[in-house]
Amino acid sequence: MRIRGDWCTLAAMGLLLGGCAANSKLPPPSTDIDETAFRMHVSKLASDDFEGRKPGTPGEAKTVAYLVEQFRKLGLKPGNGESFVQQVPMVEIRAATGATLTVTGARGAVSLAYGRDMVIWSARSAPQAELRHSDLVFVGYGIVAPEYEWNDYAGIDVRGKTVVVLANDPGYATRDPKVFRGGAMSYFGRWSYKVEEAARQGAVGVLLIHDGEATGFGWNVVQSTWTGAQLTLASVDGNAGRAAVEGWIQKDAARGIFAAAGLDLAVSSSAALHTGFKAIPMGLKADALLNDSVRQFSSSNVVAFWPGSRRKTEYVVYAAHWDHLGRDPALPGHNIFNGAVDNATGVAGLLDLAQSFVRTKPVADRSIVFLAVTGAEPGLLGSQYYVQNPIFPLRDTAVVLDLDTLRNGGPTRDLTIFDAGNSDVEEFARASALLQGREISAEPTPEQGLYYRSDCFSFANAGVPALYAKGGLDDTARGPVWGRAQLDDYMLHRYRQPSDQYSADWDVRSALDDLALYYSVGNRVAHARRFPRWNPNSEFRVSRARGVAP
Ligand SMILES: [Zn+2]
């Protein structure tokens, strides 16, 4: 898999950024992506032996040992002093079955069944969490966004109360391009933002109304993801800053709650679409009880380092999450969530890229960092911890290239850049794609906000331009309709299910193309005169924790 083309010709065509003078002495980059190694890593990481790679389980120990061994074999240096590992303190909170949630109003009480009508949990490290006669307030989308002149909490004090919140954002609901980001999910549409905002407002409870389309996942995913042991980062205050009870309510159950308040969910939801919407006190009280068992443990980010030649203290970071969902003994038959596509492919890609950079002579100007992060599935925990405790200063990190859930299948005519329009590193991707005969295509499901659901988001949110791109749906042999059917089939039948398994029948040409592209983009940034920059209208431009002026 070799990228052909002349960077300087492309630069002359105005397709590339930065000067080519510094690069003209470079030999063509080695972009051989090793298919045999890729398949070997995927099959190993996705084998039953690795038990679904859940943090804090024997599957983690095997995964981390495998990654360290592979990085060492390739000749990379430990990324964290003498160690390939960055410890990530985590807490596992497991709600006992039988968690209760009751809503009481003038017309009586509604009890919601755990699992069927609602799934609640607590992020606080305490044996018990509860709501006691907490007033319910419908806060629409639960968004405070000055940049969109939006404040669902205006004029209401929710301290000690429980907020009821719609999924996604008003732009999604109206598809009006002038409202938030139109049909594409914004930063404020994510469920995790809403939970954080509710806590900032002082709410003790936050109940998110589930909607399969608006959230991008079905109720079955809520049931499998938010029940059982929940992982969060450990904090000194035991996460006392979070709401006591967080949860999802199934839509029919939500209708019932609104009816108990003499309200109509659909009518109230439409009211929430307009600026000037006022939160609605529902005249209902919520009572909830959760008994939790709490376990503290240490998980690991794995980090390997390949020093640059001239700008050793500036970094290009490749990132992929190594974790997946573990196993569920309650399921009959094969009950290991092998996570072959999600994300053994990304981690195998990380190892393959490391191999390609080790073989590249001469080495790049900037250093290359390979970061396999933990805890992405429970909420991007490993990458979040890394940006809070960076090993390599974020201000010296030029870019993060995120590998998550590589595409299975033949070559494509297109490349999808997720949440496109953020930074000019996308121009590097566009140019590299062109050399492969590919064009950039629109994100197939922008309403799902996949960029915010992958580790790139942790870095972007901390101010580091982060790219997440992969082969699109336009299969060269079978076209976009077939490609779309393949994606839908994966989402429906394998995504976050035990059936996400490796097979030697896999056509991995698309993944190899994407790795060649990632190699080329990273190598290019590693030689470029300046760091990639945020575009002026990017939502991440304002949140530059790495402390450089935009
Ligand atoms: Zn993933």
Boltz pocket constraint, residues with backbone or C-beta under 6 A from the ligand:
constraints:
  - pocket:
      binder: B
      contacts: [[A, 321], [A, 342], [A, 343], [A, 376], [A, 404], [A, 405], [A, 453]]
      max_distance: 6.0
